[in-house]
Amino acid sequence: MPREGTGPDFVEALARGLEVITAFRPGTSVMTLADIAAATGLARPTARRLLLTLEELGYVRGADRGYRLTPRVLQLGVAYVQSMGLWEVARPHLEKLVEGTGESCSIAQLDGSDIVYVARVAVPRIVSLAVQIGTRFPALPTSLGKVQLAALTPGELERVLAEPSRSGLVARWQPGPAERDAVLRDVRARGWAMTDEELALGIRSVAAPLRDGSGRVIAGLNVNAHAAETSVEQLIEHHLPLLLHAAGEISADFARRDELPLATVSRS
């Protein structure tokens, strides 16, 4: 990425900020300040100021001994999803799940105390909340959030939920710690989650976790329905088995993708 433009309107600070974001390559999800300075050729004080600015804007987050990107970079484009290969892996399974259930199906990832939608196949419905790629909701009152929060350690859970939501939405369900922990224990035990108008009136959904080749939960997959059209019984008895099958297939495809041999050779 050029750091110096060809015209008087080129904004060097913006170019440097984008250069910091693009410094995060596949296999380098966490980078230290020194790594980023070396990758971009920026002085460490400059790289630090850019990282702090991006962190305040929500595009990066401090991690163990470094920084990582957040799903908010989706707002800049689709590079986040494409870099993971998430859409190409999940798309045929999402489309089959939509065909089998007649309902909209989505994939979302945890971003602090929120979920962010990263893939979706929608069926036209009149619903109270519009969803598109990049939409964020509070994680706890959603089925997509529950299956991911249930996979966290107690310490991780407290740290994640201590972050304020950036969704701008106040959920109907506001549990205390004891109720929250009991619900997440149930989700962890059965391997899936359901919500019934906990986020907003009319929204009913069931979700299952998606895992990578190591078994780590990396996202959630859900079937979303309108409460006036789909009963809890139909959601559990008909849609849930199809959802669990699709989640297993997507996770298996991720595992197979991770096992593919990859070699890098230098060009003469």
N, C-alpha and C positions, 0 to 999 in steps of 0.2 A: 504494500500500500504506500503510495507516495506521500511523503511528509511535507513536501513543498509543492504548492500548486503552480499552475501556469498563468494564473490571472490574479487581479487584485481582490477578487471576492473569495478566494480560497481561505478557509478558516483552519489554521494549523492546529489549534487546540482540539477541534472536533476530530481531525484526522488522527491525532495522537490518542484520543479516547477510543476511537474505533480500532486503532492498532492494538491497544491493550486488550480489548475484547477478543479480537481475532488471534491473539497470542495463545489462547487456550486451544490446544489441538487434541484430537482423539488420543486417549490414553493419558492425558495430562489434566485431569479434572481439577486437581488442586495445584496451584503454583505459588511459590514464595515471591516476595518482593524482588529478591535477587534474580529469580528465574525470569520474571516478567521484564525486568530492566535489561537482562541479557538478551531476551528474545526480541525485544523491540528496539534495542540500541538507545533507550532513553536513560538519562541520569536517574539514579535511584530516588532523589527528592521529587523529580518530576513524575516518575512512575507512581510514587506514593500518593501524591496529590490527586492524580487521575483516578487511582483506585479508591481513594476516600470519597471522591465525587461520585463515582459509579456506584459505590456502596450506598451512599445517601439516596441515590436515585433508585436503588433496588435492583441494579443489573449485576452486581457481584455481592458476595457475602464472605465475611471472614470465616476461615476454616482452620483446622489444626495446622499451625505453622504456615498459613498461607491464605489464599483466596480461591473461591470457586464462582463460576457463573451461576445465575439463577434463571429459572424459566422465563423471567420477564424479558429476556432478549428476544423472545418470540414477537414482541411488539415491534421489533426492528425488521422482522422478516421471518422466513421459515428455516433459517440456517440451523436453529437449535434442533428441530425435529429431524432435518435431513442428516445432520452430523451423527445422530444416533441410529439412523436407518429405521426408526420406529414406524413410520408410516408404511414403508414398503413391506415390513414384516407383518404388521397388523392388518393392513387394509383388506386382504381377502377374507380374513376371519371376521372382521367387523361387518363386512358386507353380508356374509353368510348369516351372522347373528341377527342382523337387522331383518333379513329375509325370513328367518325362522320365528322371530318374535313380533314383527310388525311394529317395533318400537325403535326410537333413536338410541344409539349406542355410542359411548365415548370412552376415551382414555385420558386420564389426568395424572399429573405428578404433584407431589408435595413440594411446596415452596414456603418455608416457614410455617405459620399456622394456617396457610391457605392451600387450596389445590388450584392448579392451573391446567386448563384443558389443552391438550397437545394433539389430539386426533379425534375425529368425530364423523359418523355417518348419520345423518338426520332424516327423520320422517316428519313431514309437515304436521304440526300439532299446535293447538292454541294452548300455550303454557304461560305461567305467570312470570317466568324468568327466561330471558333469551340467552342462548349459549352459542358461542363461537370459539374458534381457536384463540387462545390467549385470555379467555374469560376466567376470572378467579372468584372463588367462593370460600368462606370459612370452611376449614377441613372437617372439624368435628361433627357438625350436623349433616354431613353428606356421607353416602355410602362409599364413594371413592376415597374420601379422606379417612374414614374409619379403618378400611382394610390396610392403609399405609401407616396410620398412627399405631395400630395394633402390633405392627412389626418392630416398633422402636423399643429400646430399653427404657426403664422408668426415668433415668436421667435425661435421655434424649427427648422423651415425651415432654417432660417439664420445660426443657429449654425451647423446644419448638413451639409449644402452646403459650410460652411467655412472650413470644413475638406478637406485636399487634397486627391484626388483619389489615390488609390493604385492599380488601374487596369492596369496602363501602357498604356492606350489607350486614344487618343485624338479624341473626337467625332466630326462629321461633323457639328452638330448644336451647336452653342455657343451663346445662347440668352443673352440679357441684362436683368436686374431685371424686367423692365416693361413687356417685352414680356414673360418672364418666369412666372411671377405672373398671367398674363392673361391666359396663357395656363393651369396653374394649377387650376385657377378658373373654367374654362370650364370642366376640368376633374372632379372636385369636384361636379359640378352641374349635370353632366350626369351620373356619377358613373362608367365610364370606360375611357380608354386612348388608343390612337392609335399613332404609329410612322411610318413614311414612309421615310426610308433611312436617319434618323437623326443620328443614331449611326454610321452606315457604309453603303456603297453602297450595294444594293441588299437585305438589311434587312428590312422587313416590318412586323409589329406585332400589335396585339390588346390585352389589358390586363384588368382584373377586380380585385378589392381587395378581399382578404380573411379576414374574421373577426372571432374573438373568441366569446365565449358566452356573453361577455359584450358589443359586438359591436365594439371593438377596432380592427383596421386594423393591422394584424400581418404579412401579406405577400401579394404577388401579383401572379396571375395566368395568363399565356398568351398563345396565339396561335401565333406561329412564322412561317412566310412564306417567300419564295423567291420572290422578286419583279417581276422577269421575268415570274413567273409561276402563281402567285395569284394577281389579281387586287384588288384595294382598295374596289371596289364595292362588290366583292365576300367576302372579309374579313369582311365587315360591314354587308352585307345582309344575308350571310349564316353562317359564322363562329361566329360572335359576339353573336347571340342568344344562340347558343350552349355553348359558353364560359360563358355567364352570368348565364345560368342554372347550369353549373358545379360548378361555384364559389359559387352559392347559396347553392348547395347541400353539398359542402365541408364545408362551414361555418356552416351550420345546423348540420353536423356531429360533428364539433368541439364543438358546443354549447351543443349537447346531451352528448358528452363525459365529458364536464366540469360539467354536472349536475349529473353524476353518483355518488352515495354515496361511500365514502371512509373512512374507519376506520382503525386505527392503534392500535393493541393490543400488550401488552408486553408478551414475552415468559417466561414461568415459568422455 
